Amino acid sequence: MRRVFNKKRNILVLLLIFIMFTGIFYFNDVKVHVYPLLRKIQHELILYKTKDYKVRETEHFLIRYNIEDEETINLVEKASEQYYQQVCDMFHYYPKDKTTVIVYNDPSELMKNASLKQEKPPMGVYFASTIQILSPKLWIPQNEDIEDIFMNEGPMVHEFTHLLVDDLAKGNYPLWFTEGLALYQEYAQTGYEWGKDLSFEGKPYTVKQLTEEFMNLDEMLAYKRSFELVKDIVDTQGFEHLNELLKDLGKGKDYRNYLYK
């Protein structure tokens, strides 16, 4: 019996060593297989944390909320579905499951459930196959047209694009790339050009800087440069080039072989 146990232990050790070395030499190949499983676990945890929320089901979305404001949820439903078809058509990808949207009236709940540590809560965030947003009434002044602003400058197109990119590339992409794609979709679908009036002092950020230092760069300029780079790819090579790239990234190809050129 002891010999059987030792044999099993040795097999386990060899298996762990194999996984370790495989992870070192084929990191991206391993990542694109493991990442979706980890994301699924995080997704289920978020659903558990919001299990007592009400749910509004639409054609393509499941909207969870704990606010007594049906007018706001109607607006979120409208914004969620508004550009669904157009965005999915551009990526030639349509999620097989309905996308979870969670609406918060408490910024601290969003920060906690999305594992954010920044000081200021965002109006929306993509995390673990969920789109988590603040009620638009928390960030749009009452004297302004809430529906117009939320539909055209709100987070729905942006965060839904993050979900599609994450599904297609299976986590195998740099942060600037998914941000650039999300900003480009806002531009393509609503006409909203983020950071249009911003300008760089000196040379714009390089791809290397964005890839390695994104979180340490000027946030506004880093987002602007990400958008510019993606738009340049679309203008010169077409959006289909990005679709092919996303397919390759989803197979574990090294993004540096594509995005550093």
N, C-alpha and C positions, 0 to 999 in steps of 0.2 A: 504494500500500500504506500509506503514511504517513497519507494522508487517511482511509483506512478505519479505521486504528488510532485516529486522533484522533476520528473519529466515534463509535467504540465507547467511547472514554474519556469523551467528552462525555455520551453516553447514561448511562454508569455514574455520572458525577457528578450528573446530573439525577435519577437514580434514588435515589441516596443522600440528596440534598437533599429529595426527596419523602418518603422514609422518615423523615428527621429531623423535618420539619414535621408529618408525620402522627403521629409519636410524641408531639410536643408537644401537638397539639390533640386527638388521639384516643388518648391514652396507654393507657387501659384496653382499648380495642378492639384495639390492637396487642399488648398484654400477654397477653390471653387466647389469642392465636394463637401467640405466640412461647414463652410460658412452658412449655406441655407439651413442646415440643421440647427446651428446655434441661433440663427435669426428666428426660426420657428419656435424655439424655446422661449426667447425673449417676447415674441408676439403673444404666446399663450399666457405668459406672466402678466402682460399688460391687460389682456382680456379679463384675467382673474381680478386684477386691481380695480377694474371698472365694471365688474359683474352686476352691480346694483344700478347702473346707469340705464336710462330708457334707451330704446333702439328704434330708429327710423330706417326702414329698409327702402332703398330705391332700386332702380334697374341694375346699377353697377356698384352701389355703395351700401355700407351699413354704418349709419351715423349714430354714435353713442353720445349721450348728453345727460347732464344732471341739472339743467336749468329750466325754469318754468317760463320759457319764452319761445313759443311756437313760431313767432314771426322770424326770429333769428335762425331757427332750424330750417324753416322754409327757404331762407336765403342761402344757407349752407348747402341744402339739397340742390337748389338751382345752380349754384356756382360749381358744385361737384360734377354735375352732369353736363354743364354747358359745353365744355371743350373735350369731354372724354373721347368722343369718336375721332375728332381731329388729331389729338395728341397720339392716340393709339395707332391711327392710320399712318402717321409719320414714322413710327417705330416698327410698324408691321407686327405689333404685339398687343395682345388683349388678355389681361390677367384672367386665369380660369376661375379664381375666387373673387367674390365681391370685396372691395377694398374697405378696410375699417377707417372711419374718420371719427375722431374724438373731439368734442367741443367742450372747452373749459370756461367757467366763469371765474375761476381762481387760478391766477398765474403760477402760484406755488405748486399746485397739483400737476400742471403741465411740466414744470421743471423737474419734479420728482419722477413722474412716470416716463419722461423722455431722457432721464439720466443726464440732465444739463446742469452745469456748474457755473455758467456765466452769470454776471450780476443782473443783467436786464433780460427778461423773458422775451422771446421772439413772438411774432404774431402767429407763426406756424412753424412746424418742424416735422421732418420725416424721421421715423425711428422704428426699426423692426417691423416692416410691412404695415405700419400704421401712419396715418396723417393726423397729427395732433395740432389743434389750433385754439387760439383764444377767441372768445366771442368777439365779433367785430365791434360791438358796442363798447368794448374796453379800450380800443385803440383808435377808433374813428370818432372825431368830434361830433356832438349832437347836431351842430348847425350845418353839417355837411351832408351830402347825399350818400348815405351809408351803402345803399345797394350798388350805386354806380362805382364807388371806390372799391368795395369788396369784390365785385365782379371783374373789374379791370386791373386792380392793383393788389388784390388780396393774394393769399398764399396757395390757393387750390391748384392752379396749373403748375406752379413751381414745385410743390411738394409731391404731387402726383407724378411729375417727371422723375423726381428722385426715386420713387418706387419702381418705375419702369426700368430705369438704368440699373438699379440694384438687382432687380430680377434677372435682367439680361446678362449683366457682367458678373453676377454672383459675388459682389463685394470686391472685385478685382479692378480697382480704378483709383486714381488719386482724387482728393477732395475737390480740387479746382475744376476737374473735368466734369463731375456731376453738377457742380454749381453753375459752370458755364452752360451746360446743356439745359438746366432748369431755367436760367435767365434767357436763353435763346428761345425756349418754348413760350415764355411769357411774351417775348417780342414778336414771335411768329403768330401767336394766337390772339393776343389782345392789343398789340401795337405798343405795349409799354416797354420802353427802353431804359433799363436800370442804369443809374449813374451817368446819364447822358451829358450832364453839364460838368462832370468831374474831369480834372486834367492832372497829368503826372508832372511832378517836378523832376526833370531829368529823364532818364530812360525808363520805359515801362518795365514791369517785372518780367523776368524770363520764365520759361517753362520749368527750368530747374529750380528757381526760387519758389515758384508756386507749388511745386511738388514737394519740396523739402521743408519749406518754411511758411506754408499758408497761414497757419494760426498765429504766426508772429508778425505778419505783414500788416500794413494798414488795411483794415477790413474792407472799407469802401472801395479802395483802389484794387485790392486783390480780386474782389468780385467783378469789378469793371473789366479788369484784364482777362479774367476767365471767360467772360462773355465775348470779349473781342476775339480771343483765340478760337473759340468755337465758331463764332460767326465767320471768321476768316476761312476756316475749314469748309464750312457750308458754301460760302461764296465761291471758293476756288475749286472744290472737289465734289460738292453736292452732299445732301443729307444722307444719301445712300452709303457714302463712304463711312460715315459715323455708324450706321447700322451694321456694316460689315465689321467694323472695329469692335463694336459691342459684342458681336457674335464670337469673335476671336478671344476677347477678354473673358467671356463666359466659358471658354474652353481652357482657360489657364495660361493664355499667351501673356508674355511680359509687356505691359503697357509702355515701358521705356523704349521698346523697339518701334513704337508707333508715334508716341506723343513727344519724344525728344528730338524728332527729326525737324 
